[in-house]
Amino acid sequence: MQLAHQAAFRLGAMEVRPPTREVVSPHGREVLQPRVMQVLVTLANAEGAVVSRDDLIETCWNGRVVGEDAITLVMMKLRKLATRTGGAFAVETIPRVGYRLAAERTADAPSSPRASASRVSEPPRGSGRDRPRIVVLEFTHPPGDEEQAWFAEALADELTAGLSKSPLLAVTPRQALLTSEVVGHPPGAISARLGVDYVLDGKVRSLGGQVRVSVDLIQGVDETSAWSARFDRPMADMFSMLNEITTSIIGAIEPAVLEREESHALLTPERSLQFWQLFVRGRRHFWRSTAGDVRKAEGFLEQALQLEPDDVSALAILAHCKLYDVWVGTSENPAASVAEAHRIALRAVSAGQSDAFAHYTLGVVFSLMNRLTEAKAEQRRALELNPYLAAASGEMGRLLAFEGQSEDAIAFSERAIAASPNDPHSWLWFRSKAIANFVAGDYDRAAQDAADACARGAERFPLHYLLAAAYAGAGDLDQARRAVEHADRLARSRSGREQRNTPPYSLEALKTGHPFARSADLDRLVKHLQKAGWQGV
């Protein structure tokens, strides 16, 4: 192909100039390598048809014999270009067939042989195309060891099945690995070959009566590690070990991937944001948990829902946004806020009957409506749909803690913590453990758990009030007073209530955030807070 004879054209917001090898987009201008530009032009000229590897070799390499990795490397560079230009196009891999360009290609000049604009077919919104795509590879293991071979295969199967339950990840089925030659290729090449964003790779080996599992999550576009871990366990109970390690890995993968996705979305100009970028920006602001951030989260999520009105994940997080002012005690009309959250949560469940996070969200709303039987039923349903959903385990722990069932509450909370220790929810699960221990009268453990909660959610002032009550119960009034003073400062800063004669955290707000089933437990919390110097009554 002679690039000098190719007319300029557009792919979405990006202008492609083959004669000068330039691409110009709202993100800037860059010059491509000749081979990369030739492949881009060839795919664009196909107008949505699949281009085989043989056709690419004939057109762009003049029929010379080249290894498959040469083409794979070019595809990686094109996918990096697509990321840098805000998703102006996408390169799809059709396993064992070839490649297809998904974009809108418009010729710049009427004299172009393709002067009429053509739209390449692309997956419909809501199909998962925008969500991060991940594949779990076969875990390598020492040859000749049947038990480790079984364990490695079972681990890959369980991880694929478990990750598939997340509505925020698009997981490549295991069958795709049977029809694609990925063994021995680097993660970037595998990512390009399978059309995925992340590759989960791992090794299983025995070391002196123990099994060591090493796991690495690689982002394909630049072959950087997004997350890695190592697990050493005794070989005594393989089934128990399989469940424990699977749960730990699944609980860590989604937060690690979404953290990367949020960082990428922040690099995209707001005018170019599509559904997924709007969603992850909204999610990021929600978890920052300031009044201003939650309002920004609502704005991004509402824009996302204009594009995909029935997206379950966006609806569920929007429902949580509506509850923010209720949780922190600044809502002027808590009943109206809960009613609005209830309406949105019902929409989420209606749109995704089998979505575990939607049922979890509805259960949270039911708890604020004092419909506790239904709240626990929704969490049980969420865990039936996705046993790995740490948020549902944590919420069960919270509900049981306020019912006074301390032992079960601690068990559910610890299950959530073990499943997803880096989850944005983790502060809440330590809080539930603190409340359960407080109710049981173990104030030292309650203080320890409350301190752990504060370490994970330092900006959440109700945690510091709980810490103060636990210190007071344990007899450490100096620490208790300091905790109340810090909580008051945070609460005033969050609510904007700078007047000293106005309590920053009222008794009504305390009751809303601490729905004890037994009034004696609430009275004890209030009593210890007053000992610490709280002026909320």
C-alpha positions as CSV (number, residue, x, y, z in Angstrom):
1,M,0.0,0.0,0.0
2,Q,1.3,3.4,-0.9
3,L,0.1,5.8,1.8
4,A,0.7,8.9,-0.5
5,H,-2.2,7.8,-2.7
6,Q,-4.7,7.3,0.2
7,A,-7.3,10.1,0.9
8,A,-7.8,11.6,4.3
9,F,-10.8,10.4,6.3
10,R,-12.3,10.6,9.8
11,L,-12.9,8.0,12.5
12,G,-15.4,9.6,14.9
13,A,-13.7,12.7,16.2
14,M,-10.3,11.7,14.9
15,E,-8.9,12.8,11.5
16,V,-6.6,10.4,9.7
17,R,-4.1,11.7,7.1
18,P,-2.4,8.8,5.5
19,P,0.1,10.7,3.2
20,T,1.7,12.4,6.2
21,R,1.0,9.5,8.6
22,E,-0.8,11.9,11.0
23,V,-3.8,11.5,13.2
24,V,-5.4,14.5,14.7
25,S,-8.0,14.4,17.5
26,P,-9.3,16.6,20.3
27,H,-6.5,15.0,22.4
28,G,-3.7,16.2,20.1
29,R,-1.7,15.3,17.0
30,E,0.7,12.4,16.5
31,V,2.6,10.7,13.7
32,L,2.2,6.9,13.3
33,Q,4.7,4.4,12.1
34,P,4.2,3.5,8.4
35,R,3.0,0.0,9.0
36,V,0.6,1.0,11.8
37,M,-0.9,3.6,9.4
38,Q,-1.2,1.1,6.6
39,V,-3.1,-1.4,8.8
40,L,-5.4,1.4,10.1
41,V,-6.2,2.4,6.5
42,T,-6.8,-1.2,5.4
43,L,-9.2,-1.8,8.3
44,A,-11.0,1.4,7.7
45,N,-11.4,0.7,4.0
46,A,-13.0,-2.6,4.8
47,E,-16.0,-0.6,6.1
48,G,-16.8,-3.0,8.9
49,A,-15.9,-6.2,7.2
50,V,-13.5,-8.6,8.8
51,V,-10.0,-8.4,7.4
52,S,-8.0,-11.7,7.7
53,R,-4.4,-11.9,8.7
54,D,-3.5,-13.1,5.2
55,D,-5.2,-10.0,3.7
56,L,-3.3,-7.7,6.0
57,I,0.1,-9.4,5.1
58,E,-0.7,-9.1,1.4
59,T,-1.8,-5.4,1.7
60,C,0.6,-4.0,4.3
61,W,3.6,-6.3,4.2
62,N,3.5,-6.8,0.4
63,G,3.0,-10.6,0.9
64,R,6.3,-11.1,2.8
65,V,6.3,-13.9,5.4
66,V,5.9,-12.3,8.8
67,G,5.3,-13.9,12.2
68,E,1.9,-13.5,13.9
69,D,3.5,-11.4,16.6
70,A,4.2,-8.7,14.0
71,I,0.5,-8.3,13.4
72,T,-0.3,-8.6,17.1
73,L,2.2,-5.8,17.9
74,V,0.5,-3.5,15.3
75,M,-2.9,-4.2,16.8
76,M,-1.6,-3.4,20.3
77,K,-0.3,0.0,19.0
78,L,-3.7,0.7,17.3
79,R,-5.5,-0.1,20.6
80,K,-3.2,2.2,22.5
81,L,-4.0,4.9,19.9
82,A,-7.7,4.3,20.4
83,T,-7.3,4.8,24.1
84,R,-5.3,8.0,23.7
85,T,-7.9,9.5,21.3
86,G,-10.8,8.9,23.7
87,G,-12.2,5.9,21.9
88,A,-12.5,7.3,18.4
89,F,-12.4,3.7,17.2
90,A,-12.0,0.2,18.4
91,V,-10.2,-2.8,16.9
92,E,-12.1,-6.1,17.4
93,T,-10.4,-9.5,17.3
94,I,-12.5,-12.2,15.6
95,P,-10.8,-15.4,16.9
96,R,-9.1,-17.5,14.2
97,V,-10.5,-15.2,11.5
98,G,-9.0,-11.7,11.6
99,Y,-9.8,-8.1,12.7
100,R,-12.6,-5.6,12.3
101,L,-12.6,-1.8,12.9
102,A,-15.6,-0.4,14.9
103,A,-15.9,3.3,14.2
104,E,-17.6,5.9,12.0
105,R,-15.5,6.5,8.9
106,T,-16.2,9.6,6.9
107,A,-14.2,10.8,3.8
108,D,-12.9,14.3,3.9
109,A,-13.2,15.1,0.2
110,P,-16.0,14.4,-2.3
111,S,-13.3,13.1,-4.7
112,S,-12.4,10.3,-2.3
113,P,-13.4,6.9,-3.7
114,R,-15.4,6.4,-0.5
115,A,-16.9,9.8,-0.4
116,S,-20.2,8.6,1.0
117,A,-20.1,8.2,4.8
118,S,-20.4,4.7,6.0
119,R,-21.1,3.5,9.5
120,V,-19.4,0.4,10.7
121,S,-21.7,-1.9,12.7
122,E,-20.8,-1.9,16.4
123,P,-22.4,-3.6,19.4
124,P,-25.5,-1.9,20.8
125,R,-25.2,0.2,24.0
126,G,-25.6,-2.0,27.1
127,S,-23.9,-4.9,25.4
128,G,-20.8,-4.6,27.7
129,R,-18.5,-3.3,25.0
130,D,-17.5,-0.3,27.1
131,R,-17.0,-2.3,30.3
132,P,-13.4,-3.6,30.9
133,R,-12.9,-7.0,29.4
134,I,-10.9,-9.7,31.2
135,V,-9.7,-13.2,30.6
136,V,-8.5,-15.8,33.1
137,L,-5.7,-17.9,31.7
138,E,-4.9,-21.4,32.6
139,F,-2.8,-21.4,35.8
140,T,0.5,-23.0,35.1
141,H,1.6,-25.9,37.4
142,P,4.4,-28.5,37.6
143,P,4.0,-31.3,35.1
144,G,3.1,-34.7,36.3
145,D,1.3,-33.6,39.5
146,E,-2.3,-34.6,39.0
147,E,-3.5,-33.0,42.2
148,Q,-2.0,-29.6,41.4
149,A,-3.2,-29.9,37.8
150,W,-6.7,-30.4,39.1
151,F,-6.4,-27.5,41.5
152,A,-5.0,-25.2,38.8
153,E,-7.8,-26.0,36.4
154,A,-10.5,-25.7,39.1
155,L,-9.1,-22.4,40.2
156,A,-9.2,-20.9,36.7
157,D,-12.8,-22.2,36.3
158,E,-14.0,-20.8,39.6
159,L,-12.4,-17.4,38.9
160,T,-14.0,-17.2,35.5
161,A,-17.4,-18.1,36.9
162,G,-17.1,-15.8,39.9
163,L,-15.9,-12.8,38.0
164,S,-18.7,-13.3,35.4
165,K,-21.2,-12.5,38.2
166,S,-19.9,-8.8,38.3
167,P,-22.1,-6.5,36.1
168,L,-19.0,-4.2,35.8
169,L,-16.7,-6.7,34.1
170,A,-17.0,-8.5,30.7
171,V,-15.4,-11.9,31.2
172,T,-14.2,-14.0,28.3
173,P,-15.6,-17.5,28.4
174,R,-13.3,-20.4,29.0
175,Q,-14.3,-21.9,25.6
176,A,-12.6,-19.0,23.9
177,L,-9.2,-20.2,25.1
178,L,-9.8,-23.5,23.4
179,T,-10.0,-21.9,20.0
180,S,-7.2,-19.3,20.4
181,E,-3.5,-20.0,20.5
182,V,-2.4,-18.0,23.6
183,V,0.1,-20.4,25.3
184,G,3.6,-18.9,25.3
185,H,2.5,-15.4,24.2
186,P,3.1,-12.3,26.3
187,P,0.1,-10.7,28.0
188,G,0.0,-7.8,25.5
189,A,-0.2,-10.2,22.6
190,I,-2.9,-12.3,24.3
191,S,-4.9,-9.2,25.1
192,A,-4.8,-8.2,21.4
193,R,-5.5,-11.7,20.2
194,L,-8.6,-12.1,22.4
195,G,-9.8,-8.5,22.3
196,V,-9.6,-8.1,26.1
197,D,-8.3,-5.3,28.3
198,Y,-6.9,-7.3,31.2
199,V,-5.3,-10.7,31.5
200,L,-5.3,-12.6,34.8
201,D,-2.4,-15.1,34.9
202,G,-1.1,-17.3,37.7
203,K,1.0,-20.2,38.8
204,V,0.4,-23.0,41.2
205,R,3.3,-24.9,42.8
206,S,4.0,-26.9,46.0
207,L,6.6,-25.9,48.6
208,G,7.3,-28.2,51.5
209,G,3.7,-29.4,52.2
210,Q,2.2,-26.0,51.2
211,V,0.6,-24.8,48.0
212,R,1.8,-21.4,46.7
213,V,-0.6,-19.5,44.3
214,S,0.9,-16.5,42.6
215,V,-1.5,-14.2,40.6
216,D,-0.9,-11.2,38.4
217,L,-3.5,-9.0,36.7
218,I,-2.0,-7.4,33.6
219,Q,-3.4,-4.5,31.6
220,G,-2.8,-5.6,28.0
221,V,-2.4,-2.2,26.4
222,D,0.9,-1.4,28.2
223,E,1.6,-4.8,29.9
224,T,1.7,-3.2,33.4
225,S,0.5,-5.0,36.5
226,A,-2.8,-3.7,37.8
227,W,-2.7,-6.0,40.9
228,S,-0.7,-9.0,42.1
229,A,-0.8,-11.3,45.1
230,R,0.6,-14.5,46.5
231,F,-1.2,-17.1,48.7
232,D,0.6,-19.8,50.7
233,R,-1.7,-22.4,52.2
234,P,-1.3,-25.9,53.7
235,M,-2.2,-28.7,51.3
236,A,-4.5,-30.4,53.9
237,D,-7.9,-29.3,52.5
238,M,-7.8,-28.5,48.8
239,F,-11.5,-27.7,48.5
240,S,-11.5,-25.3,51.4
241,M,-8.3,-23.7,50.1
242,L,-9.8,-23.4,46.6
243,N,-12.8,-21.5,48.0
244,E,-10.7,-19.2,50.2
245,I,-8.3,-18.2,47.5
246,T,-11.0,-17.8,44.9
247,T,-12.9,-15.5,47.2
248,S,-9.9,-13.4,48.0
249,I,-8.9,-13.0,44.3
250,I,-12.4,-12.1,43.1
251,G,-12.8,-9.6,45.9
252,A,-9.6,-7.8,44.8
253,I,-10.0,-7.9,41.0
254,E,-13.0,-5.6,40.6
255,P,-11.7,-2.7,42.8
256,A,-8.3,-3.0,41.1
257,V,-9.8,-2.9,37.6
258,L,-12.2,-0.1,38.4
259,E,-9.5,2.0,39.9
260,R,-7.6,1.8,36.6
261,E,-10.7,2.6,34.7
262,E,-11.4,5.7,36.8
263,S,-7.9,6.9,36.1
264,H,-8.4,6.5,32.4
265,A,-11.8,8.2,32.5
266,L,-10.3,11.3,34.2
267,L,-8.0,11.7,31.1
268,T,-11.1,12.0,28.8
269,P,-12.5,15.5,28.2
270,E,-16.0,15.8,29.5
271,R,-17.4,16.6,26.0
272,S,-16.1,13.3,24.8
273,L,-17.4,11.1,27.7
274,Q,-19.4,8.1,26.7
275,F,-21.5,5.9,29.0
276,W,-18.7,3.9,30.7
277,Q,-16.5,7.0,31.4
278,L,-19.6,8.8,32.8
279,F,-20.3,5.8,35.0
280,V,-16.8,5.3,36.4
281,R,-16.5,9.1,37.1
282,G,-19.7,9.0,38.9
283,R,-18.7,6.0,40.9
284,R,-15.4,7.6,41.8
285,H,-17.0,10.8,43.1
286,F,-19.6,8.7,45.1
287,W,-16.8,6.9,47.0
288,R,-15.0,10.1,47.8
289,S,-18.0,10.8,50.0
290,T,-18.2,14.5,50.4
291,A,-21.4,16.4,49.8
292,G,-19.9,18.1,46.8
293,D,-18.6,14.8,45.3
294,V,-21.9,13.1,45.8
295,R,-23.7,15.9,43.9
296,K,-21.1,15.5,41.1
297,A,-21.7,11.7,41.2
298,E,-25.4,12.3,40.7
299,G,-24.7,14.5,37.7
300,F,-22.4,12.0,36.0
301,L,-24.7,9.1,36.7
302,E,-27.8,10.9,35.4
303,Q,-25.9,11.7,32.2
304,A,-24.9,8.1,31.9
305,L,-28.6,7.0,32.4
306,Q,-29.6,9.3,29.6
307,L,-27.5,7.1,27.3
308,E,-28.5,3.8,28.9
309,P,-31.7,4.4,31.0
310,D,-31.9,0.8,32.3
311,D,-28.3,0.3,33.3
312,V,-28.6,-1.6,36.6
313,S,-25.2,-0.5,38.1
314,A,-25.8,3.2,37.4
315,L,-29.3,3.1,38.9
316,A,-28.0,1.3,42.0
317,I,-25.2,3.7,42.7
318,L,-27.6,6.7,42.0
319,A,-29.9,5.2,44.7
320,H,-27.0,5.2,47.2
321,C,-26.3,8.8,46.3
322,K,-29.8,9.8,47.3
323,L,-29.2,8.3,50.7
324,Y,-26.0,10.2,51.4
325,D,-27.6,13.2,53.3
326,V,-29.7,10.7,55.3
327,W,-26.6,8.8,56.4
328,V,-24.7,11.9,57.5
329,G,-27.6,13.6,59.1
330,T,-27.9,16.6,56.9
331,S,-31.0,15.8,54.9
332,E,-33.8,18.4,55.3
333,N,-36.4,15.7,54.4
334,P,-35.1,12.2,55.1
335,A,-38.4,10.5,54.3
336,A,-38.4,12.1,50.8
337,S,-34.7,11.1,50.2
338,V,-35.4,7.5,51.2
339,A,-38.5,7.4,49.0
340,E,-36.5,8.7,46.0
341,A,-33.8,6.1,46.7
342,H,-36.5,3.4,47.0
343,R,-38.0,4.4,43.6
344,I,-34.6,4.2,41.9
345,A,-33.6,0.9,43.6
346,L,-36.9,-0.7,42.4
347,R,-36.0,0.4,38.9
348,A,-32.6,-1.2,39.3
349,V,-34.1,-4.5,40.5
350,S,-36.7,-4.4,37.7
351,A,-34.0,-3.8,35.1
352,G,-31.8,-6.6,36.5
353,Q,-33.7,-9.3,38.4
354,S,-30.6,-11.4,38.6
355,D,-28.2,-8.5,39.5
356,A,-26.9,-9.1,43.0
357,F,-25.8,-5.5,43.6
358,A,-29.4,-4.2,42.7
359,H,-30.9,-6.5,45.4
360,Y,-28.2,-5.4,47.8
361,T,-29.1,-1.8,47.1
362,L,-32.8,-2.4,47.6
363,G,-32.1,-4.1,50.9
364,V,-30.1,-1.1,52.1
365,V,-33.1,1.1,51.3
366,F,-35.5,-1.2,53.1
367,S,-33.3,-1.0,56.2
368,L,-33.8,2.8,56.3
369,M,-37.6,2.2,55.9
370,N,-37.5,0.0,59.0
371,R,-38.5,-3.0,56.8
372,L,-35.8,-5.2,58.3
373,T,-37.3,-8.6,57.3
374,E,-37.4,-7.5,53.7
375,A,-33.9,-5.9,54.0
376,K,-32.4,-9.2,55.1
377,A,-34.3,-11.1,52.5
378,E,-32.8,-8.9,49.8
379,Q,-29.3,-9.5,51.1
380,R,-29.9,-13.3,51.2
381,R,-31.1,-13.0,47.6
382,A,-28.0,-11.0,46.6
383,L,-25.7,-13.7,48.1
384,E,-27.6,-16.4,46.3
385,L,-27.0,-14.6,43.0
386,N,-23.4,-13.8,43.8
387,P,-21.8,-15.5,46.8
388,Y,-18.7,-13.3,46.3
389,L,-20.5,-10.0,46.7
390,A,-18.8,-8.7,49.8
391,A,-21.1,-5.7,50.1
392,A,-24.1,-8.1,50.7
393,S,-22.2,-10.0,53.4
394,G,-21.2,-6.7,55.0
395,E,-24.8,-5.4,55.0
396,M,-26.0,-8.6,56.6
397,G,-23.4,-8.0,59.3
398,R,-24.6,-4.5,59.8
399,L,-28.3,-5.5,60.1
400,L,-27.4,-8.3,62.6
401,A,-25.2,-6.0,64.6
402,F,-28.1,-3.6,65.2
403,E,-30.4,-6.5,66.0
404,G,-28.0,-7.5,68.8
405,Q,-26.9,-10.8,67.1
406,S,-23.2,-10.0,67.7
407,E,-21.6,-13.3,66.9
408,D,-23.3,-13.7,63.5
409,A,-22.8,-10.0,62.8
410,I,-19.0,-10.4,63.3
411,A,-18.9,-13.5,61.2
412,F,-20.6,-11.8,58.2
413,S,-18.5,-8.7,58.6
414,E,-15.3,-10.7,58.7
415,R,-16.5,-12.6,55.6
416,A,-16.9,-9.3,53.7
417,I,-13.5,-8.0,54.9
418,A,-11.7,-11.2,53.8
419,A,-13.5,-11.2,50.5
420,S,-12.5,-7.7,49.5
421,P,-10.1,-6.0,51.9
422,N,-9.5,-3.0,49.6
423,D,-13.1,-2.4,48.8
424,P,-14.5,1.1,49.3
425,H,-17.1,-0.5,51.6
426,S,-14.5,-1.9,54.0
427,W,-14.8,0.9,56.5
428,L,-18.5,0.0,56.9
429,W,-17.7,-3.7,57.7
430,F,-15.2,-2.7,60.4
431,R,-17.9,-0.4,61.8
432,S,-20.4,-3.3,61.9
433,K,-17.8,-5.3,63.9
434,A,-17.3,-2.4,66.2
435,I,-21.1,-2.0,66.8
436,A,-21.5,-5.8,67.4
437,N,-18.7,-5.8,70.0
438,F,-20.1,-2.6,71.5
439,V,-23.5,-4.3,71.9
440,A,-21.8,-7.3,73.4
441,G,-20.1,-5.1,75.9
442,D,-16.5,-5.8,74.6
443,Y,-15.5,-2.1,74.4
444,D,-11.8,-2.7,73.9
445,R,-12.5,-4.8,70.7
446,A,-15.1,-2.2,69.7
447,A,-12.5,0.6,69.9
448,Q,-10.1,-1.5,67.9
449,D,-12.6,-2.1,65.2
450,A,-13.8,1.5,65.2
451,A,-10.2,2.6,64.8
452,D,-9.8,0.3,61.9
453,A,-13.0,1.7,60.4
454,C,-11.6,5.3,60.8
455,A,-8.4,4.3,59.2
456,R,-10.3,3.3,56.1
457,G,-12.9,6.1,56.1
458,A,-11.2,8.9,58.0
459,E,-13.4,11.6,56.5
460,R,-16.7,9.9,57.7
461,F,-17.4,11.7,61.0
462,P,-19.9,9.2,62.4
463,L,-17.1,6.6,62.7
464,H,-15.2,8.9,65.1
465,Y,-18.3,9.3,67.3
466,L,-18.5,5.5,67.5
467,L,-14.8,5.4,68.3
468,A,-15.5,7.9,71.1
469,A,-18.3,5.8,72.6
470,A,-16.1,2.7,72.6
471,Y,-13.3,4.5,74.3
472,A,-15.7,5.9,76.9
473,G,-17.1,2.4,77.5
474,A,-13.5,1.1,78.0
475,G,-12.9,3.9,80.5
476,D,-10.4,5.8,78.3
477,L,-12.1,9.2,78.6
478,D,-9.1,11.2,77.3
479,Q,-9.1,9.3,74.0
480,A,-12.9,9.5,74.0
481,R,-13.0,13.3,74.3
482,R,-10.3,13.7,71.6
483,A,-12.4,11.5,69.3
484,V,-15.6,13.6,69.9
485,E,-13.7,16.8,69.3
486,H,-12.3,15.5,66.0
487,A,-15.7,14.1,65.0
488,D,-17.3,17.5,65.7
489,R,-14.8,19.3,63.5
490,L,-15.4,16.9,60.7
491,A,-19.1,17.1,61.0
492,R,-19.1,20.9,61.0
493,S,-16.8,20.9,58.0
494,R,-19.0,18.5,56.1
495,S,-22.4,20.1,56.9
496,G,-21.3,23.7,56.8
497,R,-22.7,24.3,60.3
498,E,-20.1,26.5,61.7
499,Q,-22.3,27.9,64.5
500,R,-21.1,26.6,67.8
501,N,-24.6,26.6,69.3
502,T,-25.9,24.1,66.7
503,P,-24.9,20.5,67.3
504,P,-23.1,19.1,64.2
505,Y,-24.5,15.7,64.8
506,S,-28.0,15.6,66.3
507,L,-29.7,12.8,68.2
508,E,-32.1,12.3,65.3
509,A,-29.2,11.9,62.9
510,L,-27.6,9.4,65.4
511,K,-30.8,7.4,65.5
512,T,-31.1,7.3,61.7
513,G,-27.5,6.0,61.4
514,H,-27.8,3.6,64.3
515,P,-31.1,1.7,63.9
516,F,-30.8,-0.5,67.0
517,A,-33.6,-3.0,67.5
518,R,-33.3,-2.6,71.3
519,S,-33.7,0.8,72.7
520,A,-31.3,-0.1,75.5
521,D,-28.5,-0.4,73.0
522,L,-29.1,3.1,71.7
523,D,-29.4,4.5,75.2
524,R,-26.0,3.0,76.1
525,L,-24.4,4.5,73.0
526,V,-25.8,7.9,73.9
527,K,-24.7,7.6,77.5
528,H,-21.1,6.8,76.5
529,L,-21.1,9.6,73.9
530,Q,-22.2,12.0,76.6
531,K,-19.4,10.8,78.9
532,A,-17.1,11.7,76.0
533,G,-18.5,15.2,75.8
534,W,-21.0,14.9,73.0
535,Q,-23.6,17.7,72.9
536,G,-26.0,16.2,70.4
537,V,-28.9,15.8,72.7
